Amino acid sequence: MEAIKQIVRTPKNHEIRIKIPDHVPENDPVEIIIFFRKKPEDYDKKIDELRSAMKDELFLSDLREIAEDFENIDFEEW
């Protein structure tokens, strides 16, 4: 058994053509499997929350505080 992997983006027409290698005999059975990630149902909600975090003063102050905590460590050599 031989496996060939290709990663492609879903085209607008949702059709993908598959080129079978020349060494595969005609009428030989081949197995084709399509894997895709399902978009979570609340994906848009999560994106909106991330966008609002950029304006959230409490989040931004926590972020500044963490950056200050690590400020000295950032300049140390490992």
Beta strands, then each sheet from edge to edge (+ up, - down):
end
